[in-house]
Amino acid sequence: MNLDGSISTDGDRSATASKRWFTDAAGRTIYYPYGAAYSGYIVTEAARERAIRAADQRFEDISKPFAPYTYGLLLAVTCIYYYFSSSHPLLACAAFPAALVLAGLIAWLARRSMIVPLLAGLDRAPAADPSGRKPLYRAAYVLLALSGLIALVLHLYDLRVATIAADSTTVDFYPDISGGLLNAGIFGLLLLGAIAGMRKAKTCRVRATAAVLVLAVLALIPAIEVAENFYNPQPRIVLEDVTLSCRWKLLWFDVTSVSLRSGSRGRQYARVEYAVSHTAFGDVTRTQDCEIDGLTVDYTEVYDAIRKRWQVAVQGQPAIDSMADKPTTILREKLRRIPLGTSREEVTAILGEPIATYPLGFGQVQLYPLDHAGKPSGLTPEAWRVVAVFFDERHWVDRLAAYRLNNGKIVDDVSHETLATNSDYYALSVVLLDPLRSTSAQAKK
């Protein structure tokens, strides 16, 4: 079979149109509206042939001006993928086939409206080149195999996470690996295409080799990340009875509010506002954003879990009733009654006996527990806080401060500044590093 070269116009449009017309061994003219790989129509009437050729050429003339917009569509799809890849990877990946299907459907409907009415009553002819469908079948098989592999890996990952979470005493949220799998799959397919093109290319071997290397690196990076998360799953967010861990760590008792915030590229965050001090001499609040999407569960479930655990903590539910570092309004009211210049006797009358008293220069410092019971049993050293009342040489209040431990260092609970080794460092270290010994020693007195 040969191409029918009867079309007299030049250019790509004529070449494209001519590929749909064939002459078989019997000399019959056959029109293949969707290419030689699919069945066609036997055109025996000259008038019908001219009408079909004119409509075919008219479709090419109409569609050619829209060809440059294909790059715009590709750019839009790429932007959608970039925007949603971190928060909704499956939705982002669906943008590519959706765009292809949409563009193909529009072209098919436009061509059908112009060509199909002219084909009514014509006899069908078998495909001239059935092998032309093999690349399409191979692509479908590869995509089907890749989809099955991704689904299998995600299922096995969910089983691993469920097994680990079953033995955990905390509420853990693990990262989603579907985005990494999709990125590795996309770049892997591009890599296979580049390798196939490099084998066929007779020139520009250096450029083709560079493209293969770049695509190999781009496919390998997400694949390594997926493998690491699969073999050693680590939770990104951990909700404990006492603390919230999300790339940083906070005590629930320090949290003052939790709100939902949208970020760039469709990301969702739980904005946590926390007080750096619960004392009466100035609460200072700061905020931290915890990314709650890109996990194995929907971000709304993560946000609801964070809010619920925080509300349980601040309302004093049984989950935290055993903790003794919850600040109380009683102590706060007492501290408000201690302005600078208050005598030591008045401080003792208001706060009671301190858990420890140490000399400081010409004065002294008295330490009080920042909780309602003064008994740090059940507390970790990191959760233990003390109020320090500093007196001058006349035994009048010189200043108030609150201290806590952070990674083994004594930190001002208001300014978050690390306390250097000085005269009051020893007193604070004794109380903060071993609160039980301090309270028991004071009880013996």
Beta strands, then each sheet from edge to edge (+ up, - down):
strand 1: 2-3
strand 2: 21-23
strand 3: 29-31
strand 4: 40-43
strand 5: 123-125
strand 6: 171-173
strand 7: 237-239
strand 8: 243-245
strand 9: 249-251
strand 10: 255-262
strand 11: 268-275
strand 12: 285-291
strand 13: 356-360
strand 14: 363-369
strand 15: 385-391
strand 16: 397-406
strand 17: 409-412
sheet 1: 1+ 2- 3+ 4- 5+
sheet 2: 6+ 7- 8+ 9-
sheet 3: 10+ 11- 12+
sheet 4: 13+ 14- 15+ 16- 17+
end
